[in-house]
Amino acid sequence: MTGTEFAVPGVQPLAEPVTYWVLYDDGSSGRIESTTGEPTLTSPGRLVTEAEYQARVDELTAANEAHVAEIEAADKERQRQDYEALVAAGLPAETAARLSGYEVPQVEEPPEEEH
């Protein structure tokens, strides 16, 4: 069977989808699949190669990861400051750590030497 045995008279079969990659003027990117030819963009931008698209996606991913790392570092610093303030206010260190969310670094004791 070739798939044409069930063709409906007057109906054209769908074309295979073609992928188009877009870089928009606002800095975002997109991927469009079309069975009707080159798409008309609804926002300002331009069609690019898959390699250009992937390079932009990689840039956006790296920028997002850096931003998340900054937020996490700021949060850890805030937790440390809250912990220190709670300890200074007289709370036990264990309670201050639990309330602030701060993970107190564990100091490893060197193994005792045998005599």
C-alpha positions in Angstrom: 0.0 0.0 0.0 1.3 3.4 -0.9 -1.3 5.5 1.1 -3.0 6.7 -2.0 -5.6 3.9 -1.9 -7.6 5.9 0.6 -7.3 9.3 -1.1 -10.4 11.5 -1.0 -11.2 13.0 -4.4 -10.5 16.8 -4.4 -8.5 16.7 -1.2 -4.8 17.3 -1.3 -2.7 15.2 1.1 -0.8 17.3 3.8 2.8 18.1 3.0 5.5 17.0 5.4 6.1 19.7 8.0 9.2 21.9 7.5 10.9 23.5 10.5 11.8 27.2 10.5 13.9 28.9 13.2 13.3 32.5 14.2 15.2 35.1 16.2 12.8 37.8 17.3 13.8 41.5 17.7 12.9 41.3 21.5 15.8 38.8 22.0 13.6 35.7 22.1 13.8 32.8 19.8 11.3 30.4 18.3 10.8 27.3 16.2 7.9 27.0 13.8 6.7 23.9 11.9 4.7 24.6 8.8 3.1 22.5 6.1 2.1 25.5 4.0 5.5 27.0 3.3 7.5 29.8 4.8 5.6 31.3 7.8 4.6 34.9 8.2 6.0 36.2 11.5 3.5 37.8 13.8 6.2 39.7 15.7 9.2 41.5 14.4 12.1 39.1 13.8 13.8 37.1 11.1 14.2 33.5 9.9 17.6 32.0 10.6 19.5 28.8 10.3 19.2 26.0 12.8 22.8 26.8 13.9 22.0 30.5 14.5 18.9 29.5 16.4 20.7 27.0 18.6 23.5 29.5 19.3 20.8 32.0 20.6 19.1 29.2 22.7 22.5 28.4 24.2 23.1 32.0 25.1 19.7 32.3 26.7 20.3 29.1 28.6 23.6 30.3 29.9 22.2 33.7 30.9 19.4 32.0 32.7 21.7 29.6 34.6 23.9 32.6 35.6 20.9 34.5 36.8 19.7 31.5 38.9 23.1 31.1 40.4 23.1 34.8 41.4 19.7 34.4 43.0 20.8 31.3 44.9 24.0 33.0 46.1 22.1 36.0 47.4 19.6 33.7 49.1 22.4 31.8 50.8 24.0 35.0 52.0 20.7 36.2 53.4 20.2 32.9 55.2 23.7 33.2 56.7 23.0 36.8 57.9 19.7 35.7 59.4 21.4 32.8 61.1 24.1 35.1 62.6 21.5 37.6 63.8 19.4 34.9 65.5 22.5 33.5 67.2 23.5 37.0 68.3 19.9 37.4 69.7 20.5 34.4 71.9 18.9 31.5 70.1 20.7 28.2 70.1 22.7 27.6 66.9 20.6 24.6 65.9 17.3 26.6 66.2 18.8 29.6 64.4 19.9 27.3 61.5 16.5 25.7 61.3 14.6 29.0 61.4 16.9 30.7 58.8 17.3 27.8 56.5 21.1 28.2 56.8 23.2 25.1 56.5 26.0 25.5 59.0 29.3 24.2 57.5 30.4 21.1 59.2 33.9 21.2 60.5 35.6 17.8 60.2 37.7 16.9 63.2 41.1 15.4 62.2 41.3 11.7 63.3 43.0 11.2 66.7 46.5 9.9 66.5 47.2 6.7 68.2 50.1 6.7 70.7 
